[in-house]
């Protein structure tokens, strides 16, 4: 099995944990964290991906992740990023994100496993490994392997289209959280059915005629922002045009 590792979280977590320590501490923690993850997965081979500059999503919507601009950058973040590239051969993803690279290279026959804890990744069918989440020395979620079907992947994707993503500054539908989204999508079995339910929610209620086009565009924009690539450069809108 070949592991596809979304390493952005490893970089960030290692840097944050050593923010008030010397650089070598952050690099040591980065190394230990990665080694522990690989020991749990036990892949025959692996590829690390790190986001490496620019981001096509900001061209789609300049407000994408704009809520993070005032957040302090961990002191050793760049050092950890460079360490994975120079010492572990991590591939830098320019103009797209590490999770897009995982989506592009994931195989659905069990020969690859996506390794990461970002919930966005669970829209991609196939085998996944999420490492343990530990807070203040307490394991709040154990490491786990998951196998996502195509239907589950679309359900996870369209759930986010409805709810939005606060961490990435993507606004979904007011009043729709995960439970409400689950109920709305419960009877859907196909991508087309889920798509139509979500679009109808964006257009529901008393919407002025001038606002209908705005909401349709917002829906399509959110789909493109939230969709993890399966092919390089193919956003959800492009994919839908190709498919339909």
C-alpha positions as CSV (number, residue, x, y, z in Angstrom):
1,X,0.0,0.0,0.0
2,X,1.3,3.5,-0.9
3,X,0.5,6.3,1.6
4,X,-0.4,9.7,0.4
5,X,0.3,12.0,3.3
6,X,-1.3,15.4,3.7
7,X,1.6,16.9,5.6
8,X,0.3,20.5,6.1
9,X,-1.1,19.5,9.5
10,X,2.1,17.9,10.5
11,X,4.0,21.0,9.7
12,X,1.6,23.3,11.5
13,X,1.2,21.1,14.6
14,X,4.9,20.6,15.0
15,X,5.6,24.3,14.7
16,X,2.8,25.3,17.1
17,X,4.0,22.8,19.7
18,X,7.5,24.3,19.7
19,X,6.6,28.0,19.1
20,X,8.6,29.1,22.2
21,X,11.4,26.6,21.7
22,X,14.5,26.5,19.4
23,X,14.0,25.5,15.8
24,X,15.6,22.0,16.4
25,X,12.8,21.2,18.8
26,X,10.2,21.9,16.2
27,X,12.1,19.8,13.6
28,X,12.5,16.9,16.1
29,X,8.8,16.9,16.8
30,X,8.0,17.0,13.1
31,X,10.2,14.0,12.6
32,X,8.7,12.1,15.5
33,X,5.2,12.9,14.5
34,X,5.7,11.7,11.0
35,X,7.5,8.5,12.1
36,X,4.7,7.7,14.5
37,X,2.1,8.1,11.7
38,X,4.0,6.0,9.3
39,X,4.6,3.3,11.9
40,X,0.8,3.2,12.5
41,X,0.0,2.9,8.8
42,X,2.9,0.7,7.8
43,X,2.9,1.5,4.1
44,X,5.3,-0.1,1.7
45,X,6.0,3.3,0.2
46,X,4.8,6.8,0.8
47,X,4.7,10.3,-0.7
48,X,4.4,13.5,1.4
49,X,2.6,16.6,0.0
50,X,2.8,20.1,1.4
51,X,1.1,23.3,0.1
52,X,3.8,25.5,-1.3
53,X,2.5,28.8,-2.4
54,X,-0.4,30.5,-4.2
55,X,-3.9,28.9,-4.2
56,X,-6.3,28.8,-7.0
57,X,-9.2,28.9,-4.5
58,X,-8.3,32.5,-3.7
59,X,-8.8,33.4,-7.4
60,X,-12.3,31.9,-7.2
61,X,-13.0,33.8,-4.0
62,X,-10.5,36.3,-2.5
63,X,-12.2,35.8,0.9
64,X,-11.1,32.2,1.0
65,X,-9.2,31.7,4.3
66,X,-9.2,35.4,4.7
67,X,-10.2,34.9,8.3
68,X,-6.7,33.5,9.0
69,X,-4.8,36.6,7.8
70,X,-4.6,38.1,11.3
71,X,-3.6,34.8,12.9
72,X,0.0,34.6,14.0
73,X,2.1,32.3,11.9
74,X,4.0,29.8,14.1
75,X,7.7,30.8,14.3
76,X,9.1,27.5,12.9
77,X,6.4,26.7,10.3
78,X,8.6,27.4,7.3
79,X,11.5,25.5,8.9
80,X,9.3,22.4,9.3
81,X,7.9,22.8,5.8
82,X,11.4,23.0,4.3
83,X,12.6,20.1,6.5
84,X,10.0,17.8,5.0
85,X,10.9,18.9,1.5
86,X,14.7,18.6,1.9
87,X,14.9,15.6,4.2
88,X,11.8,13.5,3.4
89,X,11.3,14.4,-0.3
90,X,7.9,16.1,0.3
91,X,6.4,17.4,-2.9
92,X,5.4,21.1,-2.9
93,X,2.0,21.8,-4.3
94,X,2.1,25.2,-6.1
95,X,-1.2,26.9,-6.9
96,X,-3.2,24.1,-5.2
97,X,-3.2,22.4,-1.9
98,X,-1.8,19.2,-0.4
99,X,-5.2,17.6,0.0
100,X,-5.8,18.2,-3.8
101,X,-2.7,16.2,-4.5
102,X,-4.0,13.4,-2.3
103,X,-7.2,13.4,-4.2
104,X,-5.5,13.3,-7.6
105,X,-3.3,10.3,-6.6
106,X,-5.8,8.3,-4.6
107,X,-6.6,4.9,-6.2
108,X,-9.9,3.2,-5.4
109,X,-8.5,-0.4,-5.5
110,X,-7.0,-0.3,-2.0
111,X,-3.4,0.2,-3.3
112,X,-3.2,3.7,-1.8
113,X,-4.3,5.2,1.5
114,X,-4.8,8.9,2.2
115,X,-3.2,9.9,5.5
116,X,-4.5,13.0,7.1
117,X,-7.0,14.4,9.6
118,X,-8.7,17.1,7.5
119,X,-12.4,16.3,7.2
120,X,-12.4,17.6,3.6
121,X,-10.4,14.5,2.6
122,X,-13.3,12.2,3.5
123,X,-15.1,13.2,0.3
124,X,-12.5,11.2,-1.6
125,X,-13.5,7.5,-2.0
126,X,-11.0,4.8,-1.0
127,X,-9.0,3.9,2.1
128,X,-8.1,6.6,4.7
129,X,-6.1,6.8,7.8
130,X,-6.6,9.5,10.4
131,X,-4.0,9.6,13.1
132,X,-4.9,10.1,16.8
133,X,-6.0,13.5,18.0
134,X,-4.4,14.3,21.4
135,X,-5.1,17.3,23.5
136,X,-3.2,18.1,26.6
137,X,-1.9,14.5,26.7
138,X,-5.4,13.0,26.4
139,X,-6.4,11.0,23.3
140,X,-9.7,12.5,22.3
141,X,-9.9,10.3,19.2
142,X,-7.9,7.2,18.5
143,X,-6.2,6.6,15.2
144,X,-8.4,4.9,12.7
145,X,-8.7,3.4,9.2
146,X,-11.8,4.2,7.2
147,X,-13.0,3.1,3.8
148,X,-15.1,5.7,2.0
149,X,-17.5,4.6,-0.8
150,X,-18.3,6.9,-3.7
151,X,-21.8,7.6,-2.2
152,X,-20.3,8.4,1.2
153,X,-17.8,10.7,-0.5
154,X,-20.5,12.7,-2.3
155,X,-22.6,12.8,0.9
156,X,-19.6,14.3,2.8
157,X,-19.0,16.8,0.1
158,X,-22.5,18.0,-0.2
159,X,-22.9,18.2,3.5
160,X,-20.1,20.7,3.5
161,X,-21.7,22.6,0.6
162,X,-24.8,23.0,2.8
163,X,-23.0,23.8,6.1
164,X,-20.0,25.7,4.7
165,X,-16.6,25.6,6.4
166,X,-15.9,28.2,9.1
167,X,-12.2,27.4,9.2
168,X,-11.8,28.2,5.5
169,X,-14.3,31.2,5.6
170,X,-16.8,29.5,3.3
171,X,-20.3,30.5,4.2
172,X,-23.0,27.8,3.7
173,X,-26.7,28.1,4.4
174,X,-27.9,29.9,7.5
175,X,-29.5,27.5,9.9
176,X,-28.1,24.3,8.4
177,X,-25.7,22.4,10.5
178,X,-24.5,18.8,10.1
179,X,-27.7,17.2,11.5
180,X,-30.0,19.3,9.3
181,X,-27.8,18.5,6.3
182,X,-27.9,14.8,7.1
183,X,-31.7,14.9,7.1
184,X,-31.9,16.8,3.8
185,X,-29.6,14.3,2.1
186,X,-31.0,11.2,3.8
187,X,-33.1,10.0,0.8
188,X,-30.5,10.8,-1.8
189,X,-28.5,8.0,-3.3
190,X,-26.8,9.6,-6.3
191,X,-24.6,12.7,-6.9
192,X,-27.3,14.3,-9.1
193,X,-29.9,13.9,-6.4
194,X,-27.6,15.4,-3.7
195,X,-26.7,18.3,-6.1
196,X,-30.3,19.1,-6.8
197,X,-31.2,19.1,-3.1
198,X,-28.4,21.4,-2.2
199,X,-29.1,23.8,-5.1
200,X,-32.8,23.9,-4.1
201,X,-31.7,24.9,-0.5
202,X,-29.7,27.8,-1.8
203,X,-32.7,29.0,-3.8
204,X,-35.3,28.3,-1.1
205,X,-37.3,31.0,0.6
206,X,-38.3,34.5,-0.5
207,X,-35.5,35.4,-2.9
208,X,-35.8,38.4,-5.1
209,X,-35.5,37.6,-8.8
210,X,-32.2,39.6,-8.9
211,X,-30.8,37.4,-6.1
212,X,-31.5,34.1,-7.8
213,X,-28.5,34.4,-10.1
214,X,-26.4,35.5,-7.2
215,X,-27.4,32.4,-5.1
216,X,-26.8,30.1,-8.0
217,X,-23.3,31.6,-8.5
218,X,-22.6,31.3,-4.8
219,X,-23.6,27.7,-4.8
220,X,-21.3,26.9,-7.8
221,X,-18.5,28.9,-6.1
222,X,-18.9,26.9,-2.9
223,X,-18.8,23.7,-4.8
224,X,-15.5,24.7,-6.5
225,X,-14.0,25.9,-3.2
226,X,-14.9,22.7,-1.3
227,X,-14.3,20.1,-4.0
228,X,-11.0,18.2,-3.6
229,X,-9.4,17.6,-7.0
230,X,-9.5,14.2,-8.6
231,X,-7.6,15.4,-11.7
232,X,-5.1,18.3,-11.8
233,X,-6.9,21.5,-12.5
234,X,-10.4,20.0,-12.6
235,X,-12.7,21.9,-10.2
236,X,-16.2,20.7,-9.5
237,X,-17.8,23.0,-12.1
238,X,-15.4,21.8,-14.8
239,X,-15.9,18.2,-13.8
240,X,-19.7,18.6,-14.0
241,X,-19.5,20.1,-17.4
242,X,-17.3,17.3,-18.6
243,X,-19.5,14.6,-17.1
244,X,-22.9,16.0,-18.0
